Amino acid sequence: MKHERTQTIVDEIRYWKQNRLLPDEYCNFLLALYTKGENQGNNESSGALSLGFYMFVTVNALLLPLSFLVIYFTEMGIIMQTVVLSSFVMGVWINVRWLQYKQPDWLFIPLLNGALILLLMTVHLNQQIIGSLFSFYITLSLHLILWVFLGWLWKVKTLFYSGIMGFIFLIIYIVS
């Protein structure tokens, strides 16, 4: 009877962990407490890094080089380039939303890729449509503000510090 209760509690804690009802640290502590340090069938952490996950990350990492390819090495018109790059950004956004709940530790990869693709797209549009240096600085500043805000909001230090470093480099570049 005691083993049955313990198994019920362990199953409930795993449910809490899977549905993010408690932070992972608390759930891991409770699981270690109730299983007496034995990891009884806790294969969800190893199953989370499955083939599908690695495929998502790989496709996401390839979108940035594909963006450069679309802009600089194809004969597409500006509208078609914008549509293709926008679809890349939407694909990255879907990946961000999926990773936010499944593997938040890997969230910085699609966020950085999406931010860089969006920056590349808007800078390219800025050069094609407006073409002034002042509008380039405004576009870059708005992107860096977005990076800092999203890094702070989603607690992604890589994106936050990239935005701050970008501001520093932008100011140094403008002043010099």
FIVO-165090 format. One record per residue (C-alpha): residue in three letters; x, y, z. Coordinates in steps of 0.02 Angstrom, whole numbers, plus 50000, padded with zeros to 5 digits. Each point is the difference from the previous one (the first is absolute). Layout:
BEGIN
alaXYZ...
***
This chain:
BEGIN
met500005000050000lys501425012050043his500864996949833glu498365003549910arg499805016950087thr501795004749963gln499774995549816thr498415010649994ile500935014850075val501474997849880asp498804999249851glu499155015950061ile501675009150018arg500484994749823tyr498335006849940trp500385016650087lys501725000549921gln499364995949826asn498635013250008arg501125012750086leu498895001850153leu501565001050108pro501775005249953asp501134985949941glu501155002050150tyr498584996750122cys499374985249901asn501744992549988phe500225002150188leu498334991950037leu500344985849879ala501694996850081leu499185000550171tyr498604987949960thr501034988149894lys501435000250127gly501225006049868glu499564986249879asn499425006549832gln498554988049977gly499585000449816asn500295018549985asn500394999449816glu499045015649955ser501565010850011ser500964988649883gly498484998149886ala499795018849987leu501615001349900ser499334989149862leu500314999849814gly498595012449971phe500785012350120tyr501694999049913met499165002049832phe499125015850060val501635007350062thr500954995249841val498695007349883asn499955015650106ala501895001949995leu499984998349809leu498735014049976leu501275013850029pro501204994349862leu498494997149887ser499475018050033phe501675006549938leu499824988649850val498275006949961ile500565018150013tyr501715000249920phe500084985249880thr498294998949918glu499165010149864met498345001350093gly499075016250010ile499895009950162ile498214994250032met500444981749980gln501535001950111thr498935008350132val498724986049992val501344986550016leu500885008750144ser498345003250087ser499604981649988phe501704996350078val499605011850144met498304991750024gly500824982850001val501235005950131trp498575007450103ile499094983249997asn501614991750057val500205012850141arg498244996950063trp500274981149994leu501685000750088gln499355012150131tyr498974985950075lys501014984649952gln501835004950021pro500205017950064asp501884997550019trp500174999749810leu498915015349972phe501465011649960ile500394991249834pro498375003949909leu499855016950084leu501715005649938asn499684992749828gly498305008349988ala500695016650059leu501424999349874ile498864994949856leu498785014050043leu501445012350011leu500684994149833met498295001649920thr499645017550065val501745006449959his499844993149823leu498285008049981asn500685016250071gln501415000149872gln498824996149855ile498615012150046ile500745014650099gly501874998349985ser500525013550123leu501274997650138phe498905008250131ser498574987649968phe501284985950013tyr500515006150173ile498175001450053thr499624982449937leu501514992850088ser499575009250161leu498214993549998his500634982249976leu501235001650143ile498615006750113leu498954985049950trp501444988250040val500275007650172phe498134999750037leu499734981949944gly501584994550090trp499375008050159leu498214993949978trp500434981849964lys501555000050110val501164995449856lys501665007550051thr500804997149830leu498725010749910phe500015013350137tyr501895001849999ser500064999549810gly498835015049996ile501055009550126met501624996049909gly499195005249837phe499535016850075ile501785002650061phe500714995849828leu498705010949913ile500425014950110ile501864997449973tyr499724998749812ile498925015849992val501205010250108ser501574994849905
***
